[in-house]
């Protein structure tokens, strides 16, 4: 039964990723697109963790942690660039 | 693995997945940016907490106690408000339009009419004292 639920949650997160992609494509302003990319990072972390659950191996957490750090740093860097015109002053 | 453990893991996974989906629906359906920010920062973070809790349960019951996922949970709970703060500062700086139903929209328009966006009131002088 757990496998069925994992596949159902896979479908839900894939649908969420598609909705984020739609917002990324039509987003009227620049902060909308940054927000959509940030949410896509978080949803891909969820996808990787679910894949690790399905495979039953705890090796995927390092990849998830790496993606979380990259997503946060890139979001803050792009926001900083839009705010001040420079990233590190 | 007993039956109730499987039910508990499945419950947490389903809860997390539905919150992630609700957050993304909010991101794609809300009418303006200040409303759109609500979905990913609150619902998606809660959904990630649910999924990671399910993962902690699964691996703790199968092998020994595992707390790797707690690291990701704490990291996400710390960084989601920070990135939301940066995004809303960027939106105020770019003077994005808000529709009439958005709460706090009158203050936003007042701030934009004075010629200085609210961001300067929020951080008054430390901008210049740092030197660039």
Backbone of each chain as ProteinMPNN parsed JSONL, in Angstrom:
{"seq_chain_A": "XXXXXXXXXXXXXXXXXXXXXXXXXXXXXXXXXXXXXXXXXXXXXXXXXXXXXXXXXXXXXXXXXXXXXXXXXXXXXXXXXXXXXXXXX", "coords_chain_A": {"N_chain_A": [[0.823, -1.2, 0.0], [1.996, 1.172, 0.695], [3.587, 1.699, -1.474], [1.77, 2.402, -3.461], [0.771, 4.794, -2.396], [3.103, 6.3, -2.463], [3.483, 6.537, -5.215], [1.213, 8.001, -5.847], [1.739, 10.406, -4.507], [3.993, 11.151, -5.905], [2.742, 11.793, -8.358], [1.201, 14.008, -7.525], [3.183, 15.864, -6.804], [4.469, 16.163, -9.213], [2.472, 17.385, -10.693], [2.346, 19.767, -9.267], [4.863, 20.782, -9.915], [4.485, 21.232, -12.642], [2.553, 23.261, -12.554], [4.101, 25.257, -11.37], [5.921, 25.63, -13.414], [4.303, 26.694, -15.349], [3.646, 29.157, -14.19], [6.188, 30.19, -14.191], [6.611, 30.544, -16.901], [4.548, 32.341, -17.773], [4.748, 34.398, -16.008], [4.115, 37.681, -14.981], [5.916, 39.562, -13.932], [9.348, 40.105, -12.871], [10.019, 39.257, -10.122], [7.989, 37.333, -9.788], [8.857, 35.248, -11.406], [11.239, 34.545, -10.161], [10.221, 33.62, -7.764], [8.748, 31.411, -8.669], [10.826, 29.791, -9.587], [12.188, 29.292, -7.194], [10.248, 27.831, -5.802], [10.151, 25.643, -7.464], [12.651, 24.519, -6.988], [12.286, 23.675, -4.305], [10.232, 21.809, -4.632], [11.527, 19.911, -6.185], [13.338, 18.903, -4.363], [11.56, 17.526, -2.711], [10.755, 15.576, -4.538], [13.134, 14.116, -4.947], [13.54, 13.077, -2.387], [11.323, 11.443, -2.163], [11.948, 9.589, -4.14], [14.168, 8.399, -2.991], [12.857, 7.177, -0.859], [11.342, 5.299, -2.238], [13.281, 3.69, -3.406], [14.421, 2.822, -1.114], [16.869, 3.526, -0.056], [19.139, 5.393, 1.912], [20.756, 7.257, 0.611], [20.178, 9.495, -0.806], [19.878, 11.854, 0.499], [21.965, 13.604, 0.723], [22.156, 14.715, -1.815], [19.692, 16.027, -1.839], [20.045, 17.881, 0.203], [22.097, 19.396, -0.87], [20.822, 20.512, -3.096], [18.914, 22.048, -1.793], [20.533, 23.979, -0.512], [21.725, 25.203, -2.756], [19.46, 26.271, -4.023], [18.516, 28.162, -2.145], [20.714, 29.928, -1.962], [20.923, 30.846, -4.61], [18.439, 32.099, -5.001], [18.567, 34.204, -3.119], [20.768, 35.535, -4.133], [19.93, 36.423, -6.696], [17.804, 38.08, -5.933], [19.179, 39.992, -4.45], [20.733, 41.073, -6.452], [18.762, 42.252, -8.051], [17.834, 44.124, -6.254], [19.999, 45.844, -5.506], [21.693, 46.053, -7.651], [24.061, 44.817, -7.55], [25.846, 42.001, -6.286], [27.686, 41.177, -4.224], [28.815, 43.617, -2.193]], "CA_chain_A": [[0.0, 0.0, 0.0], [2.872, 2.332, 0.759], [4.078, 2.005, -2.82], [0.715, 3.135, -4.171], [0.731, 6.169, -1.889], [4.292, 7.008, -2.964], [3.256, 6.91, -6.614], [0.211, 9.076, -5.849], [2.401, 11.659, -4.117], [4.796, 11.496, -7.088], [1.869, 12.479, -9.312], [0.821, 15.319, -7.014], [4.315, 16.799, -6.851], [4.724, 16.47, -10.618], [1.467, 18.388, -11.069], [2.777, 21.032, -8.665], [5.991, 21.274, -10.713], [3.954, 21.765, -13.904], [1.924, 24.556, -12.26], [5.181, 26.225, -11.188], [6.511, 25.917, -14.73], [3.375, 27.593, -16.031], [3.846, 30.494, -13.62], [7.505, 30.656, -14.634], [6.539, 30.98, -18.311], [3.678, 33.483, -18.02], [4.848, 35.348, -14.917], [4.17, 39.024, -15.558], [7.051, 40.368, -13.486], [10.56, 39.348, -12.561], [9.925, 38.526, -8.848], [7.16, 36.142, -9.971], [9.661, 34.149, -11.971], [12.17, 34.082, -9.122], [9.427, 32.839, -6.806], [8.426, 30.121, -9.282], [12.039, 28.964, -9.603], [12.455, 28.874, -5.813], [9.309, 26.76, -5.482], [10.546, 24.44, -8.205], [13.755, 23.907, -6.232], [11.764, 22.971, -3.119], [9.486, 20.627, -5.062], [12.446, 18.859, -6.65], [13.838, 18.239, -3.144], [10.543, 16.545, -2.316], [10.783, 14.477, -5.505], [14.326, 13.303, -4.686], [13.341, 12.333, -1.14], [10.369, 10.364, -2.452], [12.652, 8.547, -4.887], [14.951, 7.663, -2.007], [11.937, 6.305, -0.119], [10.924, 4.195, -3.106], [14.42, 2.795, -3.556], [14.795, 2.311, 0.195], [18.265, 3.783, 0.302], [19.281, 6.744, 2.495], [21.884, 7.945, -0.014], [19.75, 10.633, -1.621], [19.686, 13.066, 1.301], [23.044, 14.552, 0.442], [21.749, 15.449, -3.016], [18.588, 16.929, -1.485], [20.606, 18.988, 0.995], [22.862, 20.233, -1.803], [19.877, 21.287, -3.91], [18.304, 23.061, -0.919], [21.485, 25.078, -0.333], [21.88, 25.923, -4.034], [18.248, 27.041, -4.269], [18.465, 29.335, -1.27], [21.763, 30.891, -2.307], [20.644, 31.478, -5.903], [17.322, 33.038, -4.827], [19.026, 35.409, -2.428], [21.691, 36.264, -5.0], [19.186, 37.137, -7.738], [17.075, 39.175, -5.285], [20.16, 41.022, -4.108], [21.12, 41.744, -7.693], [17.669, 43.131, -8.483], [17.659, 45.215, -5.303], [21.097, 46.793, -5.394], [22.51, 46.112, -8.852], [25.331, 44.161, -7.281], [25.563, 40.912, -5.357], [28.541, 41.381, -3.047], [29.31, 44.996, -2.3]], "C_chain_A": [[0.858, 1.251, 0.0], [3.359, 2.725, -0.63], [3.043, 2.791, -3.617], [0.662, 4.582, -3.723], [1.933, 6.954, -2.4], [4.087, 7.423, -4.414], [2.22, 8.02, -6.734], [0.856, 10.419, -5.518], [3.366, 12.119, -5.208], [3.956, 12.288, -8.091], [1.497, 13.87, -8.843], [1.97, 16.307, -7.13], [4.67, 17.131, -8.3], [3.729, 17.501, -11.13], [1.85, 19.759, -10.513], [3.926, 21.634, -9.458], [5.499, 21.863, -12.029], [3.288, 23.115, -13.686], [2.984, 25.635, -12.059], [5.793, 26.612, -12.521], [5.622, 26.868, -15.521], [3.54, 29.027, -15.519], [5.196, 31.066, -14.05], [7.44, 31.178, -16.068], [5.709, 32.245, -18.462], [3.879, 34.609, -17.022], [5.002, 36.774, -15.391], [5.385, 39.824, -15.115], [8.219, 39.463, -13.115], [10.5, 38.633, -11.205], [9.019, 37.301, -8.914], [7.984, 34.967, -10.467], [10.665, 33.638, -10.962], [11.432, 33.204, -8.12], [9.09, 31.466, -7.374], [9.647, 29.214, -9.309], [12.364, 28.436, -8.208], [11.533, 27.721, -5.42], [9.65, 25.487, -6.24], [11.727, 23.746, -7.546], [13.207, 23.075, -5.074], [11.008, 21.709, -3.525], [10.41, 19.53, -5.582], [13.132, 18.181, -5.469], [12.851, 17.164, -2.697], [10.556, 15.33, -3.235], [11.961, 13.542, -5.242], [14.135, 12.475, -3.425], [12.349, 11.188, -1.344], [11.039, 9.238, -3.228], [13.53, 7.723, -3.955], [14.093, 6.733, -1.175], [11.566, 5.085, -0.944], [12.048, 3.182, -3.275], [14.852, 2.193, -2.218], [16.234, 2.549, 0.577], [18.397, 5.208, 0.837], [20.387, 7.561, 1.852], [21.483, 9.244, -0.7], [19.655, 11.927, -0.83], [20.768, 14.082, 1.057], [22.702, 15.378, -0.785], [20.648, 16.442, -2.688], [19.103, 18.13, -0.711], [21.357, 19.958, 0.099], [21.92, 21.105, -2.623], [19.212, 22.362, -3.067], [19.228, 24.251, -0.753], [21.625, 25.89, -1.609], [20.665, 26.797, -4.316], [18.194, 28.295, -3.429], [19.482, 30.378, -1.703], [21.446, 31.583, -3.626], [19.476, 32.449, -5.796], [17.787, 34.331, -4.184], [19.958, 36.221, -3.322], [20.939, 37.046, -6.068], [18.406, 38.296, -7.134], [18.011, 40.319, -4.948], [20.575, 41.787, -5.356], [20.024, 42.689, -8.163], [17.502, 44.319, -7.541], [18.747, 46.271, -5.442], [21.918, 46.92, -6.653], [23.862, 45.464, -8.686], [25.066, 43.07, -6.256], [26.376, 41.065, -4.078], [29.159, 42.76, -3.165], [30.56, 45.158, -1.464]], "O_chain_A": [[0.506, 2.262, -0.609], [3.525, 3.906, -0.936], [3.38, 3.72, -4.35], [0.526, 5.492, -4.542], [1.81, 8.133, -2.733], [4.468, 8.526, -4.807], [2.324, 8.879, -7.61], [0.569, 11.435, -6.152], [3.545, 13.318, -5.421], [4.393, 13.317, -8.608], [1.471, 14.811, -9.635], [1.764, 17.459, -7.511], [5.117, 18.24, -8.593], [4.089, 18.387, -11.906], [1.701, 20.779, -11.186], [3.974, 22.847, -9.661], [6.026, 22.876, -12.49], [3.425, 24.017, -14.512], [2.817, 26.772, -12.5], [6.142, 27.772, -12.741], [6.104, 27.728, -16.259], [3.571, 29.98, -16.297], [5.333, 32.273, -14.249], [8.129, 32.138, -16.414], [6.105, 33.147, -19.2], [3.262, 35.666, -17.154], [5.934, 37.067, -16.14], [5.844, 40.691, -15.858], [8.096, 38.24, -13.055], [10.904, 37.472, -11.138], [9.238, 36.332, -8.187], [7.825, 33.838, -10.004], [10.926, 32.436, -10.899], [11.948, 32.177, -7.68], [9.137, 30.468, -6.656], [9.533, 28.009, -9.081], [12.765, 27.283, -8.05], [11.966, 26.756, -4.79], [9.463, 24.383, -5.728], [11.801, 22.517, -7.543], [13.603, 21.926, -4.88], [11.113, 20.673, -2.869], [10.108, 18.346, -5.435], [13.476, 17.002, -5.556], [13.238, 16.048, -2.352], [10.392, 14.197, -2.782], [11.814, 12.321, -5.304], [14.52, 11.306, -3.384], [12.508, 10.107, -0.778], [10.739, 8.065, -3.006], [13.63, 6.504, -4.1], [14.522, 5.636, -0.819], [11.484, 3.973, -0.422], [11.812, 1.974, -3.288], [15.557, 1.184, -2.183], [16.773, 1.854, 1.439], [17.821, 6.134, 0.267], [20.914, 8.477, 2.485], [22.345, 10.012, -1.13], [19.386, 12.984, -1.4], [20.534, 15.285, 1.166], [22.924, 16.589, -0.809], [20.652, 17.566, -3.189], [18.663, 19.258, -0.932], [21.277, 21.174, 0.27], [22.18, 22.292, -2.824], [18.966, 23.467, -3.553], [18.79, 25.398, -0.837], [21.644, 27.12, -1.566], [20.804, 27.925, -4.789], [17.867, 29.371, -3.929], [19.165, 31.564, -1.801], [21.675, 32.786, -3.757], [19.499, 33.51, -6.42], [17.447, 35.421, -4.644], [19.946, 37.451, -3.279], [21.264, 38.205, -6.327], [18.337, 39.373, -7.727], [17.668, 41.486, -5.141], [20.748, 43.005, -5.318], [20.308, 43.796, -8.62], [17.082, 45.395, -7.965], [18.45, 47.464, -5.492], [22.768, 47.806, -6.738], [24.714, 45.547, -9.571], [24.154, 43.2, -5.439], [25.821, 41.08, -2.98], [29.917, 43.047, -4.092], [31.135, 46.246, -1.418]]}, "seq_chain_B": "XXXXXXXXXXXXXXXXXXXXXXXXXXXXXXXXXXXXXXXXXXXXXXXXXXXXXXXXXXXXXXXXXXXXXXXXXXXXXXXXXXXXXXXXXXXXXXXXXXXXXXXXXXXXXXXXXXXXXXXXXXXXXXXXXXXX", "coords_chain_B": {"N_chain_B": [[8.067, -4.756, 9.063], [5.377, -3.219, 10.526], [1.773, -3.018, 10.237], [0.548, -0.625, 11.107], [2.632, 1.13, 11.135], [3.202, 1.464, 8.454], [0.84, 2.674, 7.664], [1.107, 5.094, 9.066], [3.379, 6.262, 7.863], [2.414, 6.512, 5.254], [0.309, 8.27, 5.698], [1.627, 10.642, 6.519], [3.117, 11.18, 4.229], [1.107, 11.604, 2.333], [-0.191, 13.814, 3.406], [1.869, 15.734, 3.264], [2.293, 15.806, 0.473], [-0.178, 16.77, -0.436], [-0.201, 19.33, 0.684], [1.975, 20.503, -0.631], [0.997, 20.519, -3.233], [-1.226, 22.217, -2.918], [0.06, 24.6, -2.287], [1.342, 25.124, -4.731], [-0.822, 25.402, -6.434], [-1.904, 27.717, -5.363], [0.191, 29.436, -6.025], [-0.06, 29.55, -8.796], [-2.628, 30.47, -9.288], [-3.362, 32.773, -7.875], [-4.178, 36.333, -7.884], [-2.34, 38.534, -7.739], [1.109, 39.599, -7.098], [1.702, 39.946, -4.381], [-0.206, 38.431, -3.08], [0.406, 36.017, -4.205], [2.751, 35.274, -3.079], [2.122, 34.056, -0.705], [1.405, 31.317, -0.983], [3.714, 29.522, -1.778], [5.485, 30.147, 0.348], [4.312, 29.393, 2.762], [2.491, 27.105, 2.604], [3.936, 25.282, 1.005], [6.285, 24.946, 2.466], [5.304, 23.749, 4.788], [4.31, 21.386, 3.649], [6.698, 20.209, 2.782], [7.783, 19.722, 5.285], [6.0, 17.711, 6.154], [6.506, 15.613, 4.308], [9.206, 15.088, 4.826], [9.001, 14.284, 7.466], [7.571, 11.896, 7.184], [9.545, 10.457, 5.824], [11.554, 10.336, 7.784], [10.229, 8.714, 9.686], [9.964, 6.331, 8.213], [12.646, 5.459, 7.669], [13.629, 5.342, 10.249], [12.15, 3.324, 11.413], [12.775, 1.171, 9.881], [15.606, 0.695, 9.759], [18.2, 1.695, 11.838], [17.806, 4.532, 14.095], [17.37, 7.471, 12.221], [18.471, 10.669, 11.453], [19.034, 12.325, 9.348], [17.24, 13.673, 7.719], [16.178, 15.557, 9.312], [17.976, 17.601, 9.267], [17.605, 18.738, 6.709], [14.983, 19.597, 7.042], [15.203, 21.533, 9.095], [16.889, 23.32, 7.811], [15.279, 24.151, 5.644], [13.142, 25.325, 7.048], [14.438, 27.452, 8.196], [15.386, 28.914, 5.985], [13.219, 29.56, 4.302], [11.572, 31.825, 5.241], [13.53, 33.818, 4.995], [14.133, 33.967, 2.253], [11.613, 34.702, 1.363], [11.385, 37.205, 2.499], [13.427, 38.582, 1.14], [12.348, 38.441, -1.438], [9.98, 39.945, -1.187], [11.015, 42.408, -0.606], [12.289, 42.931, -3.001], [10.028, 43.093, -4.647], [8.745, 45.365, -3.616], [10.65, 47.23, -4.209], [10.654, 47.228, -6.976], [8.18, 48.275, -7.364], [5.679, 46.885, -7.816], [2.392, 46.331, -9.179], [-0.575, 46.239, -7.185], [-3.7, 44.616, -6.704], [-7.04, 45.809, -5.787], [-8.103, 44.317, -3.728], [-6.068, 43.378, -2.191], [-4.618, 43.191, 0.999], [-3.493, 45.967, 2.865], [-3.013, 47.534, 0.731], [-3.508, 50.217, 0.405], [-1.597, 51.533, 1.947], [0.594, 50.791, 0.523], [0.209, 52.149, -1.889], [0.316, 54.768, -0.958], [2.96, 54.9, -0.146], [4.179, 54.615, -2.607], [3.364, 56.912, -3.871], [4.637, 58.905, -2.5], [7.041, 58.871, -3.584], [9.118, 57.527, -2.51], [9.739, 54.212, -2.081], [8.454, 51.778, 0.293], [10.597, 50.478, 1.273], [12.668, 52.075, 1.99], [11.841, 53.191, 4.336], [11.895, 51.021, 5.912], [14.565, 50.237, 6.217], [16.432, 52.538, 7.393], [18.993, 54.233, 7.593], [21.266, 52.697, 7.57], [22.095, 51.914, 5.189], [23.65, 53.771, 3.876], [25.687, 54.187, 5.625], [27.213, 51.969, 5.561], [28.708, 52.121, 3.257], [29.746, 51.911, -0.099]], "CA_chain_B": [[7.351, -3.491, 9.168], [3.997, -3.494, 10.877], [0.759, -2.372, 9.405], [0.249, 0.754, 11.509], [3.766, 1.975, 10.738], [3.009, 1.766, 7.038], [-0.231, 3.665, 7.606], [1.599, 6.392, 9.536], [4.247, 6.835, 6.822], [1.572, 6.894, 4.123], [-0.463, 9.456, 6.083], [2.476, 11.839, 6.484], [3.472, 11.467, 2.834], [-0.053, 12.153, 1.627], [-0.393, 15.176, 3.938], [2.883, 16.606, 2.684], [2.061, 15.973, -0.96], [-1.328, 17.65, -0.708], [0.138, 20.723, 0.983], [2.818, 21.006, -1.722], [0.12, 20.787, -4.386], [-2.038, 23.402, -2.62], [0.937, 25.761, -2.42], [1.605, 25.438, -6.136], [-2.065, 25.93, -7.012], [-1.959, 29.112, -4.941], [1.168, 30.206, -6.804], [-0.439, 29.761, -10.186], [-3.982, 30.991, -9.452], [-3.622, 34.04, -7.19], [-4.203, 37.408, -8.873], [-1.226, 39.49, -7.784], [2.324, 39.004, -6.536], [1.711, 39.962, -2.914], [-0.969, 37.254, -2.659], [1.045, 34.808, -4.714], [3.862, 34.893, -2.211], [1.648, 33.275, 0.441], [1.363, 29.878, -1.215], [4.973, 28.797, -1.639], [6.246, 30.311, 1.587], [3.723, 28.723, 3.929], [1.959, 25.76, 2.357], [4.964, 24.372, 0.491], [7.21, 24.609, 3.552], [4.617, 22.769, 5.646], [4.277, 20.121, 2.922], [8.035, 19.589, 2.856], [7.904, 19.174, 6.63], [5.269, 16.452, 6.213], [7.199, 14.565, 3.54], [10.437, 14.714, 5.522], [8.603, 13.541, 8.668], [7.303, 10.542, 6.726], [10.821, 9.809, 5.509], [12.207, 10.038, 9.073], [9.527, 7.561, 10.247], [10.247, 5.13, 7.428], [14.012, 4.963, 7.853], [13.875, 5.032, 11.656], [11.524, 2.055, 11.766], [13.359, 0.077, 9.117], [16.951, 0.401, 10.236], [18.345, 2.371, 13.122], [17.286, 5.907, 14.083], [18.1, 8.302, 11.256], [18.055, 12.07, 11.59], [19.555, 13.138, 8.24], [16.207, 14.523, 7.133], [15.949, 16.684, 10.213], [18.869, 18.665, 8.797], [16.948, 19.419, 5.589], [13.797, 20.284, 7.57], [15.61, 22.755, 9.802], [17.415, 24.257, 6.813], [14.161, 24.75, 4.897], [12.362, 26.192, 7.932], [15.175, 28.694, 8.412], [15.639, 29.73, 4.797], [12.022, 30.004, 3.578], [11.224, 33.224, 5.533], [14.554, 34.754, 4.522], [13.968, 34.206, 0.813], [10.368, 35.454, 1.182], [11.694, 38.599, 2.837], [14.173, 39.17, 0.02], [11.452, 38.585, -2.594], [9.028, 41.044, -1.0], [11.787, 43.648, -0.74], [12.464, 43.158, -4.434], [8.756, 43.518, -5.234], [8.506, 46.758, -3.232], [11.625, 48.06, -4.917], [10.208, 47.355, -8.371], [6.871, 48.926, -7.325], [4.705, 46.062, -8.529], [1.003, 46.736, -8.973], [-1.409, 45.372, -6.365], [-5.122, 44.861, -6.96], [-7.672, 46.518, -4.68], [-8.459, 43.439, -2.617], [-4.9, 43.036, -1.394], [-4.608, 43.905, 2.268], [-2.343, 46.853, 2.955], [-2.749, 48.102, -0.59], [-3.544, 51.677, 0.495], [-0.283, 51.971, 2.422], [1.542, 50.586, -0.578], [0.057, 53.235, -2.861], [0.836, 55.988, -0.345], [4.417, 54.842, -0.205], [4.649, 54.819, -3.973], [3.124, 58.289, -4.295], [5.618, 59.799, -1.9], [8.271, 58.818, -4.371], [10.068, 56.606, -1.909], [9.081, 52.957, -1.714], [8.481, 51.495, 1.725], [11.831, 49.808, 1.645], [13.581, 53.021, 2.618], [11.425, 53.372, 5.719], [12.218, 49.811, 6.675], [15.964, 50.275, 6.655], [16.619, 53.965, 7.146], [20.267, 54.896, 7.326], [22.434, 51.821, 7.573], [22.472, 51.669, 3.796], [24.72, 54.665, 3.461], [26.821, 54.157, 6.539], [28.1, 50.851, 5.229], [29.609, 52.536, 2.193], [29.784, 50.922, -1.157]], "C_chain_B": [[5.875, -3.765, 9.423], [3.039, -2.674, 10.047], [0.575, -0.904, 9.772], [1.404, 1.682, 11.167], [3.617, 2.417, 9.286], [1.919, 2.824, 6.873], [0.263, 5.041, 8.017], [2.47, 7.06, 8.474], [3.409, 7.321, 5.648], [0.78, 8.154, 4.435], [0.397, 10.714, 5.993], [2.85, 12.198, 5.05], [2.311, 12.114, 2.102], [-0.335, 13.581, 2.086], [0.608, 16.141, 3.296], [2.643, 16.862, 1.215], [0.887, 16.884, -1.238], [-0.996, 19.091, -0.367], [1.027, 21.319, -0.093], [1.96, 21.366, -2.935], [-0.723, 22.041, -4.152], [-1.194, 24.672, -2.752], [1.176, 26.129, -3.866], [0.352, 25.921, -6.847], [-2.23, 27.396, -6.63], [-1.0, 29.975, -5.732], [0.652, 30.502, -8.2], [-1.799, 30.417, -10.343], [-4.211, 32.364, -8.83], [-3.435, 35.229, -8.135], [-3.015, 38.364, -8.846], [-0.055, 38.983, -6.946], [2.284, 38.912, -5.021], [0.839, 38.847, -2.348], [-0.253, 35.975, -3.049], [2.166, 34.334, -3.82], [3.415, 34.0, -1.059], [1.773, 31.77, 0.217], [2.687, 29.174, -1.009], [5.65, 28.976, -0.294], [5.62, 29.571, 2.753], [3.33, 27.281, 3.619], [3.049, 24.805, 1.885], [5.961, 23.989, 1.58], [6.595, 23.583, 4.492], [4.558, 21.402, 4.966], [5.612, 19.419, 2.934], [8.27, 19.011, 4.232], [7.197, 17.834, 6.753], [5.99, 15.321, 5.504], [8.46, 14.117, 4.271], [10.126, 13.952, 6.807], [8.277, 12.094, 8.316], [8.572, 9.766, 6.436], [11.578, 9.437, 6.78], [11.576, 8.797, 9.704], [9.953, 6.275, 9.553], [11.637, 4.583, 7.735], [14.315, 4.658, 9.303], [13.276, 3.683, 12.022], [12.191, 0.896, 11.05], [14.74, -0.312, 9.641], [17.111, 1.0, 11.619], [17.703, 3.753, 13.009], [18.088, 6.732, 13.082], [17.569, 9.729, 11.317], [18.658, 12.942, 10.493], [18.519, 14.146, 7.777], [15.907, 15.713, 8.01], [16.783, 17.883, 9.806], [18.194, 19.457, 7.678], [15.74, 20.194, 6.087], [14.176, 21.595, 8.237], [16.118, 23.788, 8.806], [16.281, 24.933, 6.054], [13.367, 25.704, 5.78], [13.1, 27.481, 8.217], [15.174, 29.55, 7.152], [14.383, 30.204, 4.087], [11.6, 31.431, 3.95], [12.242, 34.215, 5.012], [14.366, 35.032, 3.032], [12.664, 34.937, 0.535], [10.589, 36.93, 1.482], [12.445, 39.292, 1.702], [13.259, 39.4, -1.175], [10.503, 39.758, -2.403], [9.757, 42.377, -1.034], [12.019, 43.972, -2.212], [11.185, 43.662, -5.077], [8.447, 44.961, -4.863], [9.443, 47.693, -3.985], [11.211, 48.278, -6.364], [8.833, 47.984, -8.5], [5.843, 48.166, -8.158], [3.294, 46.533, -8.215], [0.282, 45.726, -8.086], [-2.868, 45.661, -6.689], [-5.765, 45.38, -5.679], [-7.955, 45.625, -3.488], [-7.271, 43.102, -1.73], [-4.852, 43.854, -0.126], [-3.329, 44.742, 2.366], [-2.036, 47.55, 1.65], [-2.727, 49.618, -0.539], [-2.184, 52.214, 0.954], [0.758, 51.84, 1.32], [1.46, 51.724, -1.57], [0.565, 54.553, -2.286], [2.35, 56.044, -0.428], [4.929, 55.1, -1.6], [4.438, 56.258, -4.428], [4.14, 59.243, -3.696], [6.945, 59.749, -2.628], [9.298, 57.89, -3.782], [9.342, 55.34, -1.555], [9.327, 52.628, -0.25], [9.807, 50.935, 2.196], [12.778, 50.779, 2.33], [13.167, 53.297, 4.051], [11.871, 52.187, 6.553], [13.67, 49.813, 7.104], [16.529, 51.659, 6.388], [18.032, 54.37, 6.741], [21.443, 53.956, 7.17], [22.916, 51.52, 6.172], [23.671, 52.518, 3.413], [25.932, 54.548, 4.364], [27.76, 53.011, 6.231], [29.12, 51.257, 4.176], [29.706, 51.473, 1.13], [30.868, 51.288, -2.15]], "O_chain_B": [[5.211, -4.448, 8.645], [3.417, -1.786, 9.283], [0.459, -0.043, 8.899], [1.2, 2.874, 10.934], [3.867, 3.57, 8.935], [2.044, 3.744, 6.063], [-0.104, 6.044, 7.405], [2.335, 8.254, 8.208], [3.65, 8.401, 5.108], [0.591, 9.007, 3.568], [-0.041, 11.732, 5.457], [2.895, 13.374, 4.691], [2.501, 13.061, 1.339], [-0.671, 14.449, 1.281], [0.238, 17.224, 2.844], [2.771, 17.994, 0.748], [0.934, 17.687, -2.17], [-1.46, 20.0, -1.056], [0.878, 22.489, -0.445], [2.176, 22.393, -3.578], [-0.918, 22.838, -5.07], [-1.664, 25.69, -3.261], [1.211, 27.312, -4.207], [0.432, 26.747, -7.756], [-2.638, 28.219, -7.45], [-1.322, 31.112, -6.077], [0.894, 31.583, -8.736], [-2.115, 30.888, -11.435], [-5.154, 33.057, -9.211], [-2.64, 35.16, -9.073], [-2.712, 38.962, -9.879], [-0.21, 38.04, -6.169], [2.761, 37.941, -4.435], [1.106, 38.36, -1.25], [-0.294, 34.978, -2.328], [2.5, 33.149, -3.795], [4.225, 33.265, -0.494], [2.193, 31.035, 1.11], [2.785, 28.304, -0.143], [6.327, 28.061, 0.176], [6.339, 29.155, 3.661], [3.779, 26.35, 4.287], [3.09, 23.651, 2.31], [6.432, 22.853, 1.624], [7.272, 22.658, 4.941], [4.735, 20.375, 5.622], [5.682, 18.198, 3.076], [8.875, 17.948, 4.368], [7.721, 16.913, 7.381], [6.081, 14.208, 6.023], [8.757, 12.925, 4.334], [10.889, 13.071, 7.204], [8.649, 11.173, 9.043], [8.679, 8.581, 6.751], [12.173, 8.363, 6.86], [12.288, 7.925, 10.201], [10.259, 5.271, 10.196], [11.796, 3.397, 8.025], [15.163, 3.812, 9.588], [13.832, 2.968, 12.854], [12.182, -0.232, 11.542], [15.01, -1.478, 9.927], [16.246, 0.828, 12.478], [17.134, 4.105, 11.976], [19.319, 6.704, 13.084], [16.362, 9.959, 11.241], [18.786, 14.154, 10.666], [18.834, 15.299, 7.482], [15.443, 16.75, 7.536], [16.368, 19.03, 9.97], [18.203, 20.688, 7.687], [15.482, 21.308, 5.63], [13.563, 22.633, 7.989], [15.826, 24.978, 8.928], [16.309, 26.145, 5.842], [12.959, 26.773, 5.326], [12.468, 28.509, 8.457], [14.985, 30.764, 7.224], [14.454, 31.17, 3.327], [11.289, 32.205, 3.045], [11.885, 35.328, 4.627], [14.431, 36.181, 2.595], [12.588, 35.713, -0.418], [10.044, 37.799, 0.8], [12.145, 40.432, 1.346], [13.367, 40.42, -1.855], [10.24, 40.495, -3.353], [9.18, 43.382, -1.45], [11.954, 45.131, -2.622], [11.219, 44.539, -5.94], [7.942, 45.714, -5.696], [9.068, 48.808, -4.349], [11.39, 49.364, -6.916], [8.357, 48.209, -9.613], [5.223, 48.714, -9.069], [3.026, 47.062, -7.136], [0.49, 44.518, -8.207], [-3.238, 46.811, -6.923], [-5.136, 45.398, -4.621], [-8.04, 46.106, -2.358], [-7.453, 42.591, -0.625], [-5.025, 45.073, -0.16], [-2.241, 44.294, 2.003], [-0.947, 48.093, 1.465], [-2.026, 50.255, -1.325], [-1.684, 53.209, 0.428], [1.672, 52.656, 1.198], [2.481, 52.22, -2.047], [1.162, 55.362, -2.997], [2.941, 57.079, -0.734], [5.976, 55.722, -1.781], [5.196, 56.781, -5.245], [4.471, 60.265, -4.297], [7.865, 60.506, -2.315], [10.249, 57.5, -4.46], [8.389, 55.391, -0.778], [10.27, 53.123, 0.367], [10.097, 50.925, 3.393], [13.598, 50.373, 3.154], [14.008, 53.601, 4.896], [12.184, 52.319, 7.737], [13.983, 49.433, 8.232], [17.042, 51.933, 5.303], [18.228, 54.818, 5.611], [22.504, 54.36, 6.694], [23.99, 50.951, 5.975], [24.585, 52.062, 2.726], [27.064, 54.777, 3.936], [28.94, 53.048, 6.578], [30.26, 50.794, 4.198], [29.744, 50.278, 1.425], [31.07, 50.575, -3.134]]}, "name": "protein", "num_of_chains": 2, "seq": "XXXXXXXXXXXXXXXXXXXXXXXXXXXXXXXXXXXXXXXXXXXXXXXXXXXXXXXXXXXXXXXXXXXXXXXXXXXXXXXXXXXXXXXXXXXXXXXXXXXXXXXXXXXXXXXXXXXXXXXXXXXXXXXXXXXXXXXXXXXXXXXXXXXXXXXXXXXXXXXXXXXXXXXXXXXXXXXXXXXXXXXXXXXXXXXXXXXXXXXXXXXXXXXXXXXXXXXXXXXXX"}
